[in-house]
Amino acid sequence: MATEIRVPTLGESVTEATVGKWFKKVGDTIAADEPLVELETDKVTVEVPAAAAGTLGEITVKEGETVGVGALLGSISAGGDAAAPATKPQAVSQASSPDAASTGKQAAAETAKIAGDAGAVEPRSMPPAPAAAKLIAEHNLAVDQLSGSGKRGQVLKGDVLDAIAKGAPSQPAETPKAAPVPVAVRAPSSGDDASREERVRMTKLRQTIARRLKEAQSTAAMLTTFNEVDMSAVMALRTKYKDVFEKKHGVKLGFMGFFTKAVTHALKEIPSVNAEIDATDIIFKNYAHIGVAVGTEKGLVVPVVRDADQMSIAEIEKEIGRLGIAARDGKLSVADMQGGTFTISNGGVYGSLMSTPILNAPQSGILGMHKIQDRPVVVGGQIVIRPMMYLALSYDHRIVDGKEAVTFLVRVKESLEDPERLVLDL
């Protein structure tokens, strides 16, 4: 008896995913709970495990296709024999050669054509994928003029993007509307350059990163204010207690614990930086869920330290360590990524001296940390060398006034230059 492989629940507000990679091919032996396929959502990457042992009998959704929650991905055959290849056109298109797949699609289309009106445009056996349908609507394209590469001729998002790039015609609007915004098409490269280029489809995560960052720039009245902090006190405290701290708590004492704690103290004084706009309302958050931007091989992700304002520095370091490992291994859950109220981005680990971070919408503030660098500064009328770091606070000027933004950044600076304030809750 075959066991179905279906798309699991992906978390709140996540309704679809892209099949990233199949780890097995038809006929391979499978152990129970062994990862079978990787799904990419706009938040995280999820591995779908085998519900039972057996062999991979069928793959019904190819890599690159978009699927909804609960969709059938394939099946596991009991015992040591893979399921025999099905003779239906839709099955052939998944597991056979390109010629056979083409033949299967043609057969399915011809059957559908016979069932419809003889003079009608050839109907499809499957509606466009959700992501494709959205693009079709946005660009007012004629569905019957799009060529689908998915199962049973289903139009996928990639098919629509290809059609747009080639200048697919729009269907007449029913009512007078503004002309669709033209899609910028890249000019072709010269022959010599084209042979040395590689075109790779953006992952769903990378597409989401691009879309959200652009939306933040387009929506928020974004402004950045700067300051600098003398890191001498924090560095001295780390040097003095790092060994005993690690021995007691089982985690290294880093800078993020101090910065997160300093931010939560400042948010209590300046609550607008921890708020968000909802239409004509302002939602103030009486809690601090701090997002920590982490760079991974697949792109930037922002896992969230929940209720960081109620944690000690040791608890914050432990949670950041857990989230960092999960991000590196691609094991972040959707819950790990949701609910942030403010974000900290540490570009200093890559050597950045200064930057203007982009808001993580709908949040109203993001703090950029940078490289610690010895610089000459004036202290008590004397020029001395101190380990200095530039801080950058980007904020939404619609909700945060300049005075509040500057005050917030000064409070963070004061806490870091006198870290005993964090311990004494001052």
C-alpha positions as CSV (number, residue, x, y, z in Angstrom):
1,M,0.0,0.0,0.0
2,A,1.4,3.4,-0.9
3,T,1.9,6.2,1.6
4,E,1.3,9.7,0.3
5,I,3.9,12.5,0.7
6,R,2.1,15.8,1.2
7,V,3.0,19.4,1.9
8,P,2.8,19.9,5.7
9,T,1.4,22.9,7.5
10,L,4.0,25.6,7.0
11,G,3.0,28.0,9.8
12,E,0.8,31.1,10.2
13,S,0.2,33.0,7.0
14,V,2.3,30.7,4.9
15,T,0.1,29.0,2.3
16,E,2.5,27.9,-0.4
17,A,6.0,26.8,-1.0
18,T,8.4,26.0,-3.8
19,V,9.9,22.5,-4.2
20,G,13.6,23.2,-3.8
21,K,15.3,19.8,-4.0
22,W,14.4,16.1,-4.0
23,F,16.9,14.2,-1.9
24,K,15.8,10.9,-3.4
25,K,14.8,9.6,-6.9
26,V,12.1,7.1,-7.8
27,G,13.1,3.6,-6.8
28,D,15.5,4.7,-4.0
29,T,15.1,3.0,-0.6
30,I,13.7,5.2,2.2
31,A,14.0,4.9,5.9
32,A,11.2,6.3,8.2
33,D,11.7,10.0,9.1
34,E,14.4,10.3,6.5
35,P,14.3,13.8,4.7
36,L,12.8,13.4,1.2
37,V,12.3,16.8,-0.2
38,E,13.1,20.4,0.6
39,L,10.4,23.1,0.4
40,E,11.3,26.8,0.3
41,T,8.8,29.3,1.7
42,D,9.1,33.0,1.9
43,K,10.3,32.7,5.5
44,V,12.2,29.4,6.0
45,T,13.3,26.2,4.3
46,V,11.5,23.1,5.4
47,E,12.4,19.4,5.0
48,V,9.6,16.9,4.5
49,P,10.4,13.6,6.2
50,A,9.2,10.1,5.2
51,A,6.2,9.0,7.1
52,A,7.1,5.4,6.5
53,A,9.9,3.2,5.3
54,G,9.9,1.7,1.7
55,T,10.9,3.0,-1.7
56,L,10.1,6.3,-3.4
57,G,7.4,5.2,-5.8
58,E,6.4,8.4,-7.5
59,I,7.3,12.1,-7.6
60,T,4.3,14.2,-8.7
61,V,5.8,17.7,-8.3
62,K,9.1,18.6,-9.9
63,E,11.8,20.9,-8.4
64,G,10.9,24.5,-9.0
65,E,7.1,24.1,-8.9
66,T,4.9,25.9,-6.5
67,V,2.6,23.9,-4.2
68,G,0.0,24.7,-1.6
69,V,-0.4,23.3,1.9
70,G,-1.7,19.7,1.7
71,A,-0.7,19.2,-1.9
72,L,0.5,15.8,-3.0
73,L,4.2,15.7,-3.6
74,G,4.7,11.9,-4.3
75,S,4.2,8.5,-2.7
76,I,6.2,5.9,-0.9
77,S,5.7,2.2,-1.9
78,A,5.8,-0.4,0.8
79,G,8.5,-3.1,0.6
80,G,11.4,-3.1,-1.8
81,D,9.6,-2.5,-5.1
82,A,9.0,0.9,-6.5
83,A,5.6,1.5,-8.0
84,A,5.4,0.6,-11.7
85,P,5.4,3.7,-14.0
86,A,1.8,4.8,-14.5
87,T,0.5,5.0,-18.1
88,K,-1.5,8.2,-17.5
89,P,-0.1,11.2,-19.3
90,Q,0.3,13.2,-16.1
91,A,2.5,10.5,-14.5
92,V,4.6,10.1,-17.5
93,S,5.4,13.8,-17.5
94,Q,7.0,13.5,-14.1
95,A,9.3,10.5,-14.4
96,S,10.0,10.0,-18.1
97,S,12.2,11.6,-20.7
98,P,11.4,15.1,-22.0
99,D,9.9,13.7,-25.2
100,A,7.6,11.4,-23.2
101,A,6.6,14.3,-21.0
102,S,5.8,16.4,-24.0
103,T,3.7,13.6,-25.4
104,G,1.8,13.3,-22.1
105,K,1.0,16.9,-22.0
106,Q,-0.3,16.9,-25.6
107,A,-2.5,13.9,-24.9
108,A,-4.0,15.5,-21.8
109,A,-4.6,18.8,-23.8
110,E,-6.2,16.9,-26.7
111,T,-8.6,15.1,-24.3
112,A,-9.6,18.4,-22.8
113,K,-10.1,19.9,-26.2
114,I,-12.5,17.2,-27.3
115,A,-14.6,17.7,-24.1
116,G,-14.9,21.4,-24.8
117,D,-16.3,23.4,-27.7
118,A,-14.6,22.7,-31.0
119,G,-14.0,26.3,-31.7
120,A,-12.9,27.3,-28.2
121,V,-9.3,28.0,-27.2
122,E,-7.6,24.8,-25.9
123,P,-8.4,24.5,-22.2
124,R,-5.9,23.4,-19.5
125,S,-6.3,20.4,-17.3
126,M,-4.9,22.4,-14.3
127,P,-5.3,26.0,-13.3
128,P,-2.2,28.2,-13.0
129,A,-0.1,27.8,-9.8
130,P,-1.1,30.4,-7.1
131,A,2.1,32.4,-7.5
132,A,1.6,32.3,-11.3
133,A,-2.0,33.3,-11.1
134,K,-1.0,36.4,-9.0
135,L,1.5,37.5,-11.6
136,I,-1.0,36.9,-14.4
137,A,-3.5,39.1,-12.7
138,E,-1.0,41.8,-11.9
139,H,0.2,42.0,-15.5
140,N,-3.3,41.4,-17.1
141,L,-2.0,38.5,-19.2
142,A,-4.1,36.1,-21.3
143,V,-3.9,32.7,-19.6
144,D,-4.6,30.8,-22.9
145,Q,-1.6,32.3,-24.5
146,L,0.8,31.1,-21.8
147,S,2.8,27.9,-22.2
148,G,2.9,25.7,-19.0
149,S,5.9,23.6,-18.0
150,G,4.3,22.0,-14.9
151,K,2.3,18.8,-14.4
152,R,-0.5,18.4,-17.0
153,G,0.5,21.7,-18.6
154,Q,0.1,23.8,-15.4
155,V,1.4,27.3,-15.8
156,L,4.1,28.0,-13.1
157,K,5.5,31.3,-11.9
158,G,8.7,30.8,-14.0
159,D,6.5,30.4,-17.1
160,V,4.9,33.7,-16.5
161,L,8.2,35.5,-15.8
162,D,9.6,34.0,-19.0
163,A,6.5,35.2,-20.9
164,I,6.8,38.7,-19.5
165,A,10.4,38.9,-20.4
166,K,9.5,37.9,-24.0
167,G,6.8,40.5,-24.1
168,A,3.6,38.5,-23.7
169,P,0.5,40.4,-24.9
170,S,-2.0,41.6,-22.3
171,Q,-5.7,40.9,-22.7
172,P,-8.0,43.9,-23.2
173,A,-9.2,45.5,-20.0
174,E,-12.9,45.4,-19.3
175,T,-12.9,48.9,-18.0
176,P,-10.6,51.8,-18.7
177,K,-7.6,51.5,-16.4
178,A,-4.1,52.9,-16.2
179,A,-1.7,51.1,-18.4
180,P,0.2,48.3,-16.6
181,V,3.6,49.3,-15.4
182,P,6.1,48.0,-18.0
183,V,8.4,45.3,-16.8
184,A,12.1,46.2,-17.3
185,V,13.7,43.7,-19.6
186,R,17.4,43.2,-19.5
187,A,19.2,44.1,-22.7
188,P,20.9,41.0,-24.3
189,S,24.6,40.6,-23.7
190,S,27.1,40.5,-26.5
191,G,28.0,37.1,-27.8
192,D,31.3,36.9,-26.0
193,D,29.8,38.0,-22.7
194,A,26.7,35.8,-23.0
195,S,28.8,32.6,-23.1
196,R,30.4,33.5,-19.8
197,E,27.2,34.3,-17.9
198,E,25.1,32.0,-15.8
199,R,21.4,32.6,-15.3
200,V,20.0,31.2,-12.0
201,R,16.4,31.4,-10.8
202,M,16.1,33.3,-7.5
203,T,15.1,31.2,-4.5
204,K,11.7,32.0,-2.9
205,L,13.6,33.3,0.1
206,R,15.7,35.6,-2.0
207,Q,12.6,36.9,-3.9
208,T,10.9,37.6,-0.6
209,I,14.0,39.4,0.8
210,A,14.1,41.6,-2.4
211,R,10.4,42.3,-2.3
212,R,10.2,43.1,1.5
213,L,13.2,45.4,1.4
214,K,11.8,47.3,-1.6
215,E,8.4,47.6,0.1
216,A,10.0,49.0,3.2
217,Q,11.8,51.7,1.2
218,S,8.6,52.5,-0.7
219,T,6.3,52.6,2.3
220,A,8.2,54.0,5.3
221,A,9.5,57.5,5.6
222,M,12.9,56.0,6.4
223,L,15.7,58.0,8.0
224,T,19.0,57.1,9.7
225,T,20.7,58.7,12.6
226,F,24.3,57.9,13.7
227,N,26.3,57.9,16.9
228,E,29.5,56.1,18.1
229,V,30.2,54.1,21.2
230,D,33.3,53.5,23.2
231,M,33.5,49.8,23.6
232,S,36.2,49.8,26.3
233,A,34.0,49.0,29.2
234,V,32.1,46.1,27.5
235,M,35.3,44.7,26.2
236,A,37.0,44.9,29.6
237,L,33.9,43.2,31.2
238,R,34.0,40.4,28.7
239,T,37.7,39.8,29.2
240,K,37.3,39.7,33.0
241,Y,34.3,37.3,33.1
242,K,34.3,35.4,29.8
243,D,35.8,32.2,31.2
244,V,33.6,32.0,34.3
245,F,30.6,33.0,32.3
246,E,31.1,30.2,29.7
247,K,31.8,27.7,32.5
248,K,28.6,28.6,34.3
249,H,26.2,29.1,31.4
250,G,27.7,26.9,28.7
251,V,27.8,29.7,26.2
252,K,30.3,32.3,25.2
253,L,29.8,35.9,26.3
254,G,29.5,37.9,23.1
255,F,28.5,41.5,22.2
256,M,25.0,40.6,21.2
257,G,23.8,40.0,24.7
258,F,24.9,43.5,25.8
259,F,23.5,45.2,22.7
260,T,20.1,43.3,23.0
261,K,19.8,44.3,26.7
262,A,20.8,47.9,25.9
263,V,18.1,48.0,23.2
264,T,15.3,46.6,25.4
265,H,16.1,49.3,28.1
266,A,16.0,52.0,25.5
267,L,12.7,50.7,24.0
268,K,11.0,51.0,27.4
269,E,11.9,54.7,27.5
270,I,11.1,55.4,23.8
271,P,8.1,53.0,23.0
272,S,7.4,54.5,19.6
273,V,10.6,52.8,18.3
274,N,9.0,49.5,19.3
275,A,5.6,50.3,17.7
276,E,4.1,49.9,14.3
277,I,1.5,51.6,12.1
278,D,-1.7,49.8,11.2
279,A,-3.7,52.0,8.8
280,T,-4.5,55.1,10.9
281,D,-3.6,53.5,14.2
282,I,-0.4,53.1,16.1
283,I,0.1,49.7,17.8
284,F,2.4,50.0,20.9
285,K,4.0,46.7,22.0
286,N,4.4,46.2,25.7
287,Y,7.0,43.5,25.0
288,A,10.3,43.3,23.1
289,H,10.8,40.5,20.6
290,I,14.2,41.3,19.2
291,G,15.0,40.1,15.7
292,V,18.7,39.3,15.1
293,A,19.7,39.4,11.4
294,V,21.8,36.4,10.4
295,G,23.5,35.8,7.1
296,T,23.2,32.3,5.7
297,E,24.1,30.6,2.4
298,K,20.6,31.1,1.2
299,G,20.2,34.7,2.2
300,L,19.5,36.9,5.2
301,V,17.1,35.6,7.8
302,V,15.9,37.3,11.0
303,P,15.1,34.9,13.8
304,V,13.5,36.4,16.9
305,V,14.5,36.4,20.6
306,R,11.1,36.5,22.2
307,D,10.5,38.6,25.4
308,A,14.2,39.6,25.4
309,D,13.3,42.4,27.8
310,Q,12.5,39.7,30.5
311,M,15.8,37.8,29.9
312,S,19.2,38.1,31.5
313,I,22.3,38.5,29.3
314,A,23.1,34.9,29.7
315,E,19.6,33.8,28.6
316,I,19.8,36.1,25.6
317,E,23.2,34.7,24.6
318,K,21.9,31.1,24.9
319,E,18.9,31.9,22.7
320,I,20.9,33.7,20.1
321,G,23.3,30.7,20.0
322,R,20.4,28.3,19.5
323,L,18.9,30.4,16.7
324,G,22.3,30.9,15.0
325,I,22.9,27.2,14.9
326,A,19.4,26.6,13.5
327,A,19.9,29.3,10.9
328,R,23.2,27.8,9.8
329,D,21.7,24.3,9.5
330,G,18.5,25.4,7.8
331,K,16.4,24.3,10.8
332,L,14.7,27.5,11.7
333,S,11.0,27.0,12.3
334,V,8.3,29.5,11.1
335,A,7.7,30.3,14.8
336,D,11.4,31.3,15.2
337,M,10.9,34.0,12.5
338,Q,7.7,35.6,13.5
339,G,6.6,38.5,15.8
340,G,9.7,40.6,15.9
341,T,9.2,44.2,17.2
342,F,12.7,45.6,16.6
343,T,15.8,44.3,14.7
344,I,19.6,44.4,15.4
345,S,21.9,43.9,12.4
346,N,25.6,43.3,13.0
347,G,27.5,44.1,9.9
348,G,30.7,44.5,11.9
349,V,31.3,40.7,11.8
350,Y,31.9,41.1,8.0
351,G,34.1,44.2,8.5
352,S,31.5,47.0,7.8
353,L,32.5,50.3,9.2
354,M,29.2,52.1,8.6
355,S,25.9,51.5,6.9
356,T,22.3,52.6,6.7
357,P,20.2,49.4,7.5
358,I,16.8,49.0,5.9
359,L,13.7,48.5,8.1
360,N,12.3,45.1,8.6
361,A,8.7,46.0,7.9
362,P,6.3,46.6,9.7
363,Q,8.8,47.4,12.4
364,S,9.7,51.0,13.0
365,G,13.3,50.7,14.0
366,I,16.5,48.7,13.2
367,L,19.9,49.1,14.9
368,G,23.1,48.6,12.8
369,M,26.2,47.5,14.7
370,H,29.6,47.9,12.9
371,K,33.3,47.1,13.2
372,I,35.1,47.9,16.4
373,Q,38.1,50.0,15.4
374,D,40.8,51.7,17.4
375,R,40.5,55.5,16.8
376,P,41.8,58.7,18.4
377,V,39.2,60.4,20.6
378,V,39.3,63.3,23.0
379,V,38.7,62.2,26.6
380,G,39.0,64.8,29.4
381,G,40.9,67.1,27.1
382,Q,43.4,64.5,26.1
383,I,43.7,62.6,22.8
384,V,43.5,58.8,23.5
385,I,43.1,55.7,21.5
386,R,39.9,53.8,22.2
387,P,38.0,50.9,20.5
388,M,35.1,52.7,18.9
389,M,32.0,51.4,17.0
390,Y,29.7,53.4,14.8
391,L,26.0,52.8,15.5
392,A,23.2,53.5,13.0
393,L,19.5,53.6,13.8
394,S,17.2,53.6,10.8
395,Y,13.6,54.5,11.8
396,D,10.2,55.2,10.3
397,H,9.8,59.0,10.6
398,R,6.0,58.6,10.2
399,I,5.9,57.3,13.8
400,V,9.2,58.2,15.4
401,D,10.3,61.8,15.7
402,G,13.9,62.9,15.3
403,K,14.2,63.7,19.0
404,E,13.0,60.3,20.0
405,A,15.3,58.5,17.5
406,V,18.4,60.4,18.8
407,T,17.4,59.9,22.4
408,F,17.0,56.2,21.8
409,L,20.4,55.9,20.3
410,V,22.0,57.9,23.0
411,R,20.4,55.6,25.6
412,V,21.9,52.6,23.9
413,K,25.3,54.3,23.8
414,E,25.1,55.2,27.5
415,S,24.3,51.6,28.5
416,L,27.2,50.2,26.5
417,E,29.7,52.7,27.8
418,D,28.6,52.0,31.4
419,P,27.4,48.4,31.3
420,E,26.7,48.3,35.0
421,R,23.6,50.2,34.2
422,L,22.3,47.1,32.4
423,V,22.8,45.0,35.6
424,L,21.2,47.7,37.8
425,D,18.4,48.3,35.4
426,L,19.1,52.0,35.2
